[in-house]
Amino acid sequence: MRTLHFVLFITFVTACAQPSKKTDTNPQFYGEFLYLADAAVLNTGTEIYGVIIDEKMHELHDLCSPLKRDKYDMIPVYVKGKVENKYPGEEGWDKRIKITSIDSLVNPTDNSILKPN
């Protein structure tokens, strides 16, 4: 009986010590994206976020551009990102988002979902 307890204990400790698979803990957002002249926003309908202008934001803009009917057209997107508050004294929206991944876009003319390659 002691051997069984010992084996179960070792199995439990070994299982707990195994590294967990890394999962994306960043939340997903659905909203309308717009980038104009050094300012980008994501309007979710309940919150408006300034979007941090970086490589991922430019990638999203490049994917959205062919779908736009004019430069003010907002494209519905599904993205994952990290939300942070703006720095004190900084201009812009109170909250901003750093896009970590682009899940899909919605074509505004026919509502089809487009997945990036």
N, C-alpha and C positions, 0 to 999 in steps of 0.2 A: 504494500500500500504506500509506503514511503517513497518507493521508486516511482510510482505513478504520480504522486504529488510533485516530486522533483522534476520529472519529465514535463508535466504540465506547467510548472513554474518556469523552466528554461524556455519552453515554447512561447509562453506569454512574454517573457522578457525579450526574447529574440524578435518576436513580432512587433513589439513596441519600439525596438531600436532600429527597425528598418526605416530608411528615409522615405518620406511620403512623396508621391508624385506631385510635381509642381503644377498647380492649377492657376488659371488666370483669375485673380481675385478682384480685378477691376470691374466695376458695374457696366452694364450695357445701357446705352442711351439711344432713344429714337427721337429725332428732331430734324428741323430744317436747317441746313447749313448754307452759309453765305460768306464769301471772302471778297472784300473790296479794298483796294488801296491801303494795305498794311493793317487791316482790321478784319477779324473773322469772328463770327458768332454761330452759336448753336441754340436754336429756339425749340424747346421741348414742349411748349404749350403751357407748361406750369412754371418754367424757369428759363431764363436766358443766360447763357454762359458766354463769356469771351473765350475764344479758342486760342491757345498758345500757338504762335506762329513758329513752326519748326518743320522738319523734313516730313513728318507724318501728315501735318496739316496741308502741306503742299501736295503730297500724294493724293489726299482726299480731294483737294481742289482740282487737280489734273483729271481725276476720275469724273468729277461732277461737270466740268466745263462742257463736254460734248452734249450733255443733256439740257443745258440751259437755253431758254428761248431768248433771253436778254441778260445783260450783266447783273440785273437786280433779282433774277429768278433764284429762289431758294430751293435747294434740292433735298428731299427727304432722305435721311441716312440712318443707318444703324452702326454705331461705333462703341468701342469700349474706351474708357479713359479714367484718369485720376482727376478729381475735383480738388481745387485749392482756393483759398481766399486770396484776393489781390493784396498786394503790399500796401501799407499805409502811404497815403499821398499819391498813389498810382492812379492814373486815369483809367476809365473803363468800367466794365461790369464788376459787381461785388464778388462774383465767383467766376473762376475760369477753369477750363478743362484742358488737360494735356491728353491728346488722343494717343492711345497705345496700340489700338488695332482697328481696322476698318472691316466691319462684317459684311455690309451690303448697302446698296443704294436703291432708291425707288425712282423709276422713270416717271416724271410728273405727267407725261403725255398719255401713258397707257397703264400706269400703276404696276408695271412688271418689276420684279425684284432682280437686281443685277448684282452678281457676286464678283468682286475683284479677283484677278488671277493671282 
